[in-house]
Amino acid sequence: MALTFFRGIKTCPLVHYPSAYFARKNGFFYCTMGSTQTQFATQEKQQSGDSKVVPKTYRKSPDKLLKDYEAIIGIETHVQLNTSTKAFCGCPYSYGAQPNTSICPVCMGLPGALPVLNSKVVEYAVKLGLALNCKLSMDSKFDRKQYFYPDLPKGYQISQFDVPIASGGYVDVDLPVEFGGGHRKFGITRVHMEEDAGKLLHTGTGNYSQVDLNRAGVPLLEIVSEPDMRTGIEAAEYAAELQRLVRYLGVSNGNMQEGSLRCDVNISIRPIGQQEFGTKVEIKNLNSFSSVSRAIDFEISRQVQLHSQGQADQIVQETRLWEEGAQKTITMRKKEGLSDYRYFPEPDLPGVTLTEEYLDGIRSSLPELPEIKRRRYENMGLSMQDVLFLANDINVAEFFDATIASAADIKLAANWIMGDIAAYMKNEKLSISEIKLTPLELGELIASIKGGTISGKIGKEILFELMAKGGTVQGLIKEKDLVQIVDRSEIEKMVDKVLADNPEQLKQYRGGKTKLQGYFAGQVMKASKGKANPKLLNQILLEKLNTET
Amino acid sequence: MLSSIQNPRLLRLSTLHQIPLRCLQTSTTPVPTPSSPQPTSQILRIRKSLLSRETTAVEIAKTFLSRLRRTEPQLKSFLYVSPEDGVLKQAEEIDRRIQNNEELGPLAGVLAGVKDNICTSDMPSTAGSKILENYTPPYDATAVKKLRENGAIIVGKTNLDEFGMGSTTEASGYQVTANPWDLSRVPGGSSGGSAAAVSAQQCAVSLGTDTGGSVRQPASFCGVVGLKPTYGRVSRYGLVAYASSLDVIGCLGSSVADTGIVLQAVSGHDKFDATSSKQGIPNFASQFIPKDYLDSKPLKGLRVGVIRETLVDGVDPDVISSLQRSVSHLEDLGCTISEVSFPSFSLGLPAYYILASSESSSNLARYDGVRFGNQVFADELSTLYGDSRAEGFGSEVKLRILMGTYALSAGYYDAYYKRAQQVRTLVQKSFRAALEENDVLISPAAPSVAYKIGEKKNDPLAMYAGDIMTVNVNLAGLPALVLPCGFVEEGSSVLPVGLQMIGAAFDEESLLKIGHIFEQTLQGLLELL
């Protein structure tokens, strides 16, 4: 294509990320509502923050102040759909591909090119709409949202304005146990379909910028919440639940680092008891759930501090950027009134009409959703900690469900999965679908231990073998001759031999050094290659040690 | 007044190969009386002469090219002409196929002009705008692809008002096209280049686009046949958008049959255009019954509605009398004539200009100097945008972008855009009702014949008012056919008058049938006069 795609745009005066953003200065934590430093149910790691430096201006502990205020938090989330092609053309999209390698006249916005809706986008939107308990619009449409920016090839974004495909829903959330737990219900205002823009690549010298349109036209769902959240943890958990949902539904990889799930937070504070809302501030650049939580807590403190010092007028409607390095929000741009996007119905696309049959088909294809799973696990008698862990990842949950379907003990299955299996996955950086162990064999393993065929210790060894190489529990037991020895006379023989081989130690034991029992037990277990039933072994050993001949 | 001598258009067609265009002649040779003045299909003539081996595709191409070369300096109907060797190579390929008795496409050897706002991968496509100067798209528009698949040879890209915004072709960013009937007059617009090229036989047929009358009005001004298909009949993929909900690719030819054959070739659903229709495509050619097989009342029982609001003050009396004579002709052919009133008719014009401007303000946002087209270097992004657009767009385009941006702005949307949409619904309803009572509706194609170059250039409102006959049809998305129905003498010039026939959605078939019969029997009328 004879197009000068990489033609430079001389200087992009718009978004300038401060270099500090990458410099990762010594960050400080500013913890307010409960510590956000420990891991929460989303299993996300804290990213930085080596030291706690409380900034001077906030030195007077704000904890008391915070009690007098209430934060109002709403979140706009963009979820990038993992459809095989873009929303309005046949180009595939893969994150991290060479710039401008997945583009065509349509997503480049060339003259004469027209969008044609990918029906998968509607299907995924309906799936998420149903999962968020929304009301679906049987007749919705697309609109053009108009603004100029170099990453927006057509000069408008195809989006949905006044008739979103889904609206008026809610999502159920269980807060992490570490933060006191509790169940919350957050309202969903709307879900709508739109297309993503490209990306600007800024050169080191800053003389010009380059445009990569690979991402242009990739389908997005924008989910707007009601302003129902009050703390950073609630907001982070809301976002985590959306991630779980899109992953359960298989509509997105929900990866925040890759930008497949992006959260913009709107936050205001007001003194408790006050009816009207305070001035709303938007926070962007939140790349993880913990940054959602920490950015909100920082922002609440900042606003409360200003408000309590009589400087409420300094809280202005603006977009602030979360700086991960400095662990604070900074002004990105002040809003001068509302932007006029001059929305009007997209004339290139016919309306989107849904039928009851279509909805029924999708409804019946939905998997068991996280909330229902959690309630089911809870009813099985699992602890909330276990419930949250198991239901967090649909693959883990399905593994667990399949394991207990083979009549395995529920608590034992949960423990194996959350313990050794999870540790192995973490060490080897594997997902549960990548390990060789099948739920059926885990059930077999649990049954073999419970039935006494093998010891717990042997079971653990087999488990690692099964995870790394696969195979069956029965096969490994046979192959390695691992069946537990429960024959009394066989153990007696081994005990006799060990006692005979260690006359000196025997003498010491009988002389009162009874601690040596462990030594003997170890020798016998070694002789049995770990297969002796420990209970029986110890019983026989004690008998023999204490019976002087 | 009707020309007292003869129908010059008919003369031109019958004497195509011998006599240069009347208007292009330097001397005023007296016009001989033609013996068989009926408009004939260029496409069928070419096909017949090829299949009978009477001539070759190369010969035909050479004839057209030489006439194009001879007339182009005065007409300026093309923004780009294909290199001769390329055209001849394609013609040779057709001759080879004929030699080998291989199958020929319905448009084999037909030289076609394509309006420059329709994308061609091997020729620049500027849409008549400086902002797209030297821009060659990486793909063919679906209509162009189909033309080629049917054997047509694209001879070049025709001039237009920038992005289709205009009614004279004077708003082209490059050149002003002249009307072949009188070089001091406009060919109409925005498909002025396409209409002039066919009228002067620089090519056999051409593609135009019609957003508010841009195929029909120039057809009327240049005395050729123009067909605006139903919205959705022809894919818009590759048509540089002006107003997406109104834009249609249309066909221009020197006979009704030609426009029907071209329509046949370019019609059909396209997976690249979500607004293209899946309606079945009838065999349009089956409607072209030769004159000799027609009975005395070939249109017996056909209900024709004359739109009252199109024959009022402000419409040229000569145009009205031409139309009235067409009505009597239709009556002679067996039609039942009635008068139809559209109270919303005059509302169509402002509604059209609001909707078209609004959509164009959005469609033209992509010309920002970033990815293609004219780019002015600047230190700041906003300057890059501003300067590239200020330099690249012409004043008419800027005017419409401003109007459209205003109409869509917060606080004005309801008063303008929304209200215009309501008018559009009203217009659609009126047409639906009228077309339940009538098979076709007729009106003049334009309130006047071709006017002088420069005459309305500084009076956009007067120019917009000239679209009164055509814009309602676009608002309703209906098909319409314009064909010559008479001539007016203006000083030393004889200028054609066009008749517009409007049909029900996706009923181009009826329009082509009626148009063909009207055209084939027209001579009797002219002789009477």
Interface residues (C-beta under 8 A of the other chain):
Chain A: M1 A2 L3 T4 F5 R7 I9 K10 T11 C12 P13 L14 P105 V106 M108 G109 L110 P111 G112 A113 L114 P115 V116 L117 R144 Q146 F148 P150 P153 K154 G155 Y156 V211 L338 D340 R342 Y343 F344 P347 D348 L349 P350
Chain B: I118 C119 S125 A127 L132 Y135 T136 P137 P138 Y139 A141 R236 Y237 G238 L239 V240 A241 A243 S244 S245 K271 F272 D273 A274 T275 S358 E359 S361 S362 L364 A365 R366 D368 V370 R371 F372 Q375 F377 A378 D379 E380 L381 S382 L384 Y385 T405 L408 S409 A410 Y413 Y417
